[in-house]
Structures are given as C-alpha cells and as structure tokens.
C-alpha cells in the first residue's frame, strides 16, 4: 500500500498537536471523549487528530497487512496536517502502529504514549476469531435497518456488540462493513503466523526511539506482562509505565479521567 492519507477527525483549534490511533475494529472517534477533554471547552488546550487506520472507518482498505505500511500512511496523514513533531497516542493495534511509527520516523514523534499493548508477538488472533466470524455471518443483503442488524448479530456482550456494529454502514440500500473483515479473517487464519499478532521489530534490529514514552497498562488486562518490560526498554529506553487500577484492556474507556490527566502531563512536560 502506498503511503496515502487517511480519514481523520479534528478536535480543538489551538495548542499542541496530538494524534490518536485506535485498536482493531475501532475508529478514530473512539477517542473523542479524551480528545474533547484535552482540547477544553474553548478548543485551545490541544489540537487532536483522530485517525481512522487503514482498513478501518472511512480510510482506504489494503490488500495485505503491514505495520510498516500502516505507519507510513499515518506519517503521511499527520504531515499533511502539520510537519510536527507530534505527541502520538496508540491503543492496542494502534499502539503497535504508534511504536512502529516512532521507530521508523522518529523525527515526527515528539512523545509517544502506548496504551495496553507490548512490542511482541502475541501468538495468534484467537481472541478476535469469534468476533470476526460473527461479523462474517451477519447477512448484510437481508438487513432492513440497524435495529434488524442488532437483532441478528449474535454477540452476547452488549458493549462488544455496540463496538463491533459501529463498523456497519449503510450506503443507499446496501449495508457493508467499514472494517476490512476479510483481510482480518485471512490474517487470523494464519494462526501463529498472524502479522497483526506480531510486531515487526526485535531489540537490536532497529535503532531505539530516543524520545519520552509513557506506557499505560490496565491492571485487569493481560496484554502487558512483567517480562515485556525488558523488550520495551530495549526499544524505548526512556519508557515510564503507568498501571491503572481497575482498568481492563480498554483503559481509556474504563478510566478516562486518569488517561486525560496522564496525557495532560505528557503534553505539558518540558521539551525532550
């Protein structure tokens, strides 16, 4: 995929530049609450750019998954807005994209915030396979309206159901998934060879990112383990970890006030 610009939403009119990268099956608008809090009531606290990653939301689809290609598209998108450098915040999949961006284009990233993900291979996408199959089973050609889709969709968890169905879009009389479900299904079918579950760099394979890094973990999440710290420090020597009590993988949804305060401190810190 060429490094083409991606769909974005803008929150705020003045202040430091902050980019937000969402997780798998997410969209930039998932960070709207955090962005509005940082921008403040008059919009002057920060200028937040909420990015739809490739294969998500209103951004273009790709034919093959690649963290390097995702990062290149994010870089092109951010530079089209402002040469930067930027504070870049990424959650889960978006956290891996953000880390890749910092390692491959460090001049664009003034500070990095990685939310509940580590720079490692997670083995496979088994945790997402059920969601992917539920989405593939929904008979798009038969849907009459969104309520019909909600009735037919098999996911039992209301929160997960709403999150996944945000990807359903109607164009005229036709329904389609905004997320590139078939691409993700093909990657999940690779088992332990999944590129999404992997990370493109190992310690020693690339020059470490020299900027400040805040690594936010949910205390109730299993995505970050104690043994991940060594790899994180090798790639990001100036990392500082914040573990949020009571928060799951969705730290910014479970503890928005904590995340907002942490990001305010990142933004307000003296130049690196």
C-alpha positions in Angstrom: 0.0 0.0 0.0 1.3 3.5 -0.8 1.5 6.0 2.0 -1.8 7.7 1.3 -3.6 10.0 3.7 -6.2 8.6 5.9 -9.6 9.8 7.2 -9.3 12.0 10.3 -11.5 13.9 12.7 -10.2 17.1 14.3 -10.9 18.2 17.9 -9.5 21.5 19.2 -8.3 24.7 17.5 -5.1 25.6 19.2 -2.3 24.1 21.3 0.0 21.1 20.9 -0.6 18.5 18.2 -1.8 15.1 19.4 -2.6 12.1 17.2 -4.8 9.2 18.4 -4.6 5.7 16.8 -7.3 3.2 17.7 -7.3 -0.6 18.1 -8.6 -3.4 15.9 -12.2 -2.8 14.7 -12.1 0.7 16.2 -12.3 4.1 14.7 -10.7 7.4 15.4 -13.8 8.7 17.0 -13.4 6.1 19.8 -11.0 8.7 21.3 -13.5 11.6 21.1 -14.2 11.9 24.8 -10.4 12.0 25.6 -9.7 14.5 22.8 -12.6 16.8 23.9 -11.3 16.9 27.4 -7.8 17.7 26.3 -9.0 20.4 23.9 -11.0 22.0 26.6 -14.3 24.0 26.4 -12.9 26.6 24.1 -10.8 24.2 22.0 -7.5 25.9 22.8 -6.0 23.2 25.0 -4.8 20.9 22.3 -5.3 20.1 18.6 -6.3 16.5 18.4 -6.3 14.4 15.2 -8.3 11.2 15.5 -7.1 8.9 12.8 -9.0 6.0 11.1 -6.3 3.5 10.5 -6.1 1.7 7.1 -8.8 -1.0 6.8 -10.9 0.8 9.4 -13.6 3.5 9.5 -13.6 5.7 6.4 -10.0 5.1 5.5 -8.9 3.1 2.4 -8.5 -0.7 2.5 -5.3 -2.5 1.8 -4.6 -5.9 0.2 -2.1 -7.1 2.7 -1.5 -6.2 6.3 1.7 -4.4 7.3 2.6 -2.4 10.4 5.3 -0.5 8.4 2.7 0.4 5.7 0.2 1.4 8.3 2.8 3.6 10.0 3.8 5.2 6.7 0.2 6.1 6.0 -0.2 7.6 9.4 3.0 9.6 8.9 1.8 11.0 5.5 -1.6 11.9 7.1 0.0 13.7 10.0 2.4 15.6 7.8 -0.4 16.7 5.6 -1.9 18.4 8.7 1.3 19.6 10.3 5.0 18.8 10.0 5.1 18.3 13.7 6.6 16.8 15.7 3.5 15.2 17.3 2.5 13.5 20.5 1.3 10.2 19.2 -1.1 8.0 21.3 -1.9 4.5 20.3 -4.1 1.8 21.8 -3.7 -2.0 21.2 -3.3 -2.3 17.4 -2.9 1.4 17.2 -0.2 1.2 19.9 1.8 -1.2 17.7 1.4 1.2 14.8 2.5 4.1 17.0 5.6 2.2 18.2 6.4 1.3 14.6 6.0 5.0 13.6 8.3 6.2 16.4 11.0 3.6 15.4 10.8 4.3 11.6 10.1 8.0 11.6 11.3 9.3 15.0 11.6 12.9 13.8 7.8 13.1 13.5 7.2 11.8 17.1 8.0 14.2 19.9 6.5 11.9 22.6 4.9 8.5 22.4 2.0 7.1 24.5 1.4 3.4 24.2 -1.9 2.1 25.7 -2.1 -1.6 26.9 0.0 -3.3 24.3 3.6 -4.6 24.2 6.1 -4.7 21.3 5.9 -8.5 21.0 4.3 -11.4 19.1 1.0 -12.4 20.8 0.9 -15.8 19.1 -2.3 -15.5 17.1 -5.6 -13.7 16.8 -7.7 -16.3 18.6 -9.1 -13.7 20.9 -10.7 -12.0 17.9 -11.7 -15.0 15.8 -15.2 -15.2 17.3 -15.8 -11.6 16.6 -14.6 -11.9 13.0 -16.9 -14.9 12.4 -19.9 -13.2 13.9 -19.4 -10.3 11.6 -19.0 -12.6 8.6 -22.2 -14.4 9.5 -24.4 -11.3 9.6 -26.5 -11.5 6.3 -25.8 -8.0 5.1 -28.0 -8.4 2.0 -31.0 -9.2 4.1 -30.9 -6.3 6.6 -33.8 -3.9 6.7 -32.4 -1.4 9.1 -29.9 -1.1 12.0 -32.3 -2.5 14.5 -32.6 -5.6 12.4 -28.8 -5.9 12.4 -28.7 -5.6 16.1 -31.3 -8.3 16.5 -29.5 -10.7 14.1 -26.0 -10.1 15.4 -25.0 -12.9 17.7 -22.6 -11.2 20.2 -24.0 -11.5 23.7 -21.9 -8.8 25.4 -23.7 -5.5 24.8 -20.5 -3.4 24.9 -18.7 -5.6 22.4 -21.8 -5.8 20.2 -22.1 -2.0 20.1 -18.4 -1.6 19.4 -18.4 -4.1 16.5 -21.6 -2.8 15.0 -20.2 0.7 14.8 -18.4 -0.7 11.7 -21.7 -1.3 9.9 -22.5 1.3 7.4 -25.5 1.8 5.0 -24.9 3.2 1.5 -28.2 3.6 -0.2 -30.0 0.3 0.2 -26.7 -1.7 0.7 -25.1 -2.5 4.0 -21.3 -3.1 4.3 -18.6 -3.3 6.9 -16.3 -0.4 7.1 -13.6 -2.6 8.6 -11.8 -4.9 6.2 -13.2 -8.0 7.8 -12.0 -10.4 5.1 -8.4 -9.2 5.4 -8.5 -9.7 9.2 -10.1 -13.1 8.7 -7.3 -14.1 6.4 -4.7 -12.9 8.9 -6.4 -14.8 11.7 -6.4 -17.9 9.7 -2.6 -17.9 9.6 -2.6 -18.9 13.3 0.8 -18.2 14.9 2.0 -16.6 11.6 -0.5 -13.8 12.1 1.1 -10.4 11.2 -1.4 -8.5 13.3 -0.5 -10.5 16.4 3.2 -10.0 15.6 5.5 -6.9 15.9 7.9 -6.0 13.1 11.0 -5.2 15.3 13.0 -7.0 17.9 15.5 -5.5 20.3 18.8 -4.9 18.4 17.1 -5.0 15.0 16.5 -1.2 14.8 17.8 2.0 16.4 15.9 2.6 19.6 13.5 5.5 19.8 15.2 8.2 21.9 12.1 10.2 22.9 10.0 10.0 26.1 7.5 7.2 26.2 4.5 6.7 28.5 3.3 3.1 28.7 -0.2 2.8 30.1 -1.4 -0.6 31.3 -4.8 -1.7 32.6 -4.3 -3.5 35.9 -7.1 -6.0 35.0 -5.7 -6.6 31.5 -3.5 -9.5 30.4 -1.9 -7.7 27.4 1.2 -6.5 29.3 3.2 -8.8 31.4 6.2 -8.2 33.7 8.6 -9.9 31.2 7.6 -7.5 28.5 9.4 -4.6 30.2 12.9 -5.7 29.1 11.9 -5.6 25.4 10.1 -2.3 25.9 13.1 -0.7 27.5 15.4 -2.0 24.8 13.4 -0.4 22.0 12.2 2.6 24.1 14.9 3.4 26.7 13.0 6.4 28.1 9.8 4.5 28.9 7.8 5.1 32.0 5.0 2.8 33.0 1.6 3.7 34.4 -0.7 0.9 35.6 -4.3 2.0 36.0 -6.1 0.2 38.8 -9.5 -1.4 37.9 -9.0 -0.8 34.2 -9.2 -3.5 31.6 -7.7 -3.5 28.1 -9.9 -0.6 27.3 -8.1 1.8 29.7 -9.4 5.0 28.1 -13.0 3.8 28.4 -12.7 2.4 31.9 -10.7 5.3 33.4 -11.0 8.3 31.1 -10.1 10.8 33.9 -6.9 9.0 34.7 -5.9 8.9 31.0 -6.7 12.5 30.4 -4.6 13.6 33.4 -1.7 11.4 32.2 -1.9 12.9 28.7 -2.0 16.4 30.1 1.2 15.8 31.9 2.8 14.3 28.8 1.8 17.3 26.7 2.8 19.9 29.4 6.3 18.3 30.0 9.3 20.4 29.1 10.8 19.7 25.6 12.6 16.4 25.4 
